[in-house]
Amino acid sequence: MDPAARSALAADIDAAARLKGSFKLRSGQVSDEYFDKYRFEADPRLLARVAAAMAPLVPAGAQVLAGLELGGVPIATAMSLATGTPAAFVRKKAKDYGTCLAVEGGSVAGLKVVMIEDVITTGGAVRDAARLLAEAGAEVIGVVCAIWRGEGPPRIEGLDLPVWPALTRDDLNAARGG
């Protein structure tokens, strides 16, 4: 993605998702700012732009785009529609009714799978999903995310897979002048 398009996408995501107010964080702390990633995923035009920015990051030979519950699912679906690559959906844990599967949308056994995630900071959910995909017989070949918010270069501790972000925390900060 060219620098101007990258900057514009970061600015639009930041404008849609960064909220001001009083928010209780997962840590229990209260913040006057909150980044609501579902805001950019729920906007069809912005979601299409995010998917278009992520699609070229998918390595050649990938056979399935595996969206991680919950935020990776709409992005994987949009990418699948745009590229024609089949999608699968990875739950946080197997459901205990119906198919009782953790990976939905068809078998991934023996297929090269790229995990699709919205925002990654530490990668805990990605590690868990990689395990579930491996248990389903997939060959996981990498991770493509909309935003890397972690420290340093994109990598997930304990997971020897490449991580390709469309945007980083620095892109979002630059978009709002910080």
C-alpha positions in Angstrom: 0.0 0.0 0.0 1.4 3.4 -0.9 2.3 5.7 2.0 -0.6 8.2 1.2 -3.2 5.4 1.2 -1.7 3.9 4.3 -1.9 7.2 6.1 -5.5 7.9 4.9 -6.6 4.4 6.1 -4.9 4.8 9.5 -6.6 8.2 9.9 -10.0 6.9 9.0 -9.7 3.9 11.3 -8.5 6.1 14.1 -11.4 8.6 13.6 -13.9 5.7 13.5 -12.6 3.7 16.4 -11.0 6.0 18.9 -13.7 7.1 21.4 -13.6 9.8 24.0 -15.5 9.5 27.3 -15.1 7.4 30.5 -14.3 3.7 29.9 -13.5 0.9 32.2 -10.7 -1.2 30.7 -10.1 -4.9 31.0 -7.5 -4.1 33.6 -10.1 -2.4 35.8 -8.6 1.0 35.2 -10.7 3.9 33.9 -9.6 5.7 30.8 -10.9 8.8 29.0 -10.1 7.1 25.7 -11.0 3.8 24.2 -10.2 2.1 20.8 -13.3 0.2 19.7 -12.1 -2.0 16.9 -15.6 -3.1 16.0 -16.4 0.4 14.8 -14.1 0.0 11.7 -15.3 -3.6 11.2 -19.0 -2.6 11.2 -18.5 0.2 8.5 -18.8 -1.6 5.1 -16.7 1.0 3.2 -14.0 1.0 5.9 -14.0 -2.8 6.2 -13.6 -3.1 2.4 -10.6 -0.8 2.6 -9.1 -2.8 5.5 -9.6 -6.1 3.6 -8.1 -4.6 0.5 -5.0 -3.5 2.4 -4.7 -6.9 4.0 -5.3 -9.1 1.0 -1.8 -8.5 -0.7 -0.2 -9.5 2.6 -1.5 -13.1 2.3 1.3 -15.3 1.0 1.1 -17.2 -2.2 -0.2 -20.7 -1.7 -2.6 -19.9 1.1 -5.7 -22.0 0.7 -7.9 -20.8 3.6 -8.3 -17.5 5.4 -9.1 -18.3 9.0 -10.9 -15.5 10.9 -10.4 -15.5 14.6 -13.4 -15.0 16.8 -14.8 -12.3 17.0 -13.0 -9.5 15.2 -11.2 -11.6 12.6 -14.4 -13.1 11.3 -15.8 -10.0 9.4 -12.4 -9.2 8.0 -11.8 -12.8 6.8 -15.2 -12.8 5.2 -14.5 -9.5 3.4 -11.1 -10.7 2.3 -12.7 -14.0 1.1 -15.3 -12.1 -0.9 -12.6 -9.9 -2.5 -10.1 -12.6 -3.3 -12.2 -15.8 -3.8 -10.1 -17.6 -1.2 -12.3 -19.7 1.1 -12.7 -18.7 4.7 -12.9 -20.6 8.0 -13.8 -19.3 11.4 -11.9 -20.2 14.6 -13.9 -20.1 17.8 -12.2 -19.4 21.2 -13.2 -23.0 22.1 -15.2 -25.7 20.5 -18.9 -25.3 21.0 -20.6 -28.1 23.0 -23.6 -28.6 20.7 -24.2 -29.2 17.0 -20.9 -29.9 15.2 -18.9 -29.4 18.4 -16.1 -27.9 16.4 -13.7 -25.1 17.2 -13.0 -24.5 13.5 -16.1 -23.8 11.4 -16.8 -23.4 7.7 -15.4 -26.6 6.3 -12.4 -28.9 6.8 -9.0 -27.3 7.0 -7.2 -30.6 7.3 -4.1 -30.7 5.1 -4.6 -27.1 3.9 -2.3 -24.1 4.1 -4.1 -21.6 6.4 -3.4 -18.0 7.1 -5.0 -16.7 10.3 -6.8 -13.3 10.0 -7.1 -11.1 13.1 -8.2 -7.5 13.6 -5.9 -6.1 16.3 -2.9 -7.9 17.9 -1.2 -6.6 21.0 0.3 -9.7 22.7 -1.0 -12.5 20.5 -2.6 -14.7 23.1 -5.7 -15.3 21.1 -3.6 -16.0 18.0 -1.5 -18.7 19.9 -4.7 -20.4 21.0 -6.2 -20.3 17.5 -3.0 -21.7 16.0 -3.3 -24.7 18.4 -7.0 -25.3 17.5 -6.2 -25.1 13.7 -3.3 -27.5 14.1 -5.6 -29.9 16.0 -8.0 -29.6 13.1 -5.1 -30.7 10.7 -4.3 -27.3 9.2 -0.9 -26.2 8.2 -0.8 -22.6 9.6 1.6 -20.6 7.5 1.2 -17.1 9.0 -0.9 -14.3 10.5 -2.3 -11.3 8.7 -3.7 -8.6 11.0 -5.3 -5.2 10.4 -3.3 -3.5 13.2 -0.2 -4.5 15.1 -0.3 -2.7 18.5 2.4 -4.7 20.1 5.9 -3.6 21.1 8.6 -3.8 18.5 8.5 -5.7 15.3 5.4 -7.9 14.7 6.0 -11.3 16.3 4.1 -13.5 18.7 6.0 -15.0 21.6 5.9 -18.8 21.5 4.6 -19.0 18.0 7.1 -19.4 15.1 5.0 -17.8 12.4 5.4 -14.6 10.4 3.0 -11.8 11.3 2.1 -9.3 8.5 0.2 -6.2 9.7 -1.6 -3.8 7.3 -1.1 -1.0 9.9 0.8 -0.5 13.2 0.3 1.5 16.3 2.8 4.0 14.9 0.6 4.5 11.8 -2.4 5.2 14.0 -0.4 7.6 16.2 0.9 9.4 13.2 -2.6 9.7 11.8 -3.7 11.7 14.8 -0.5 13.7 15.1 1.0 11.8 18.0 
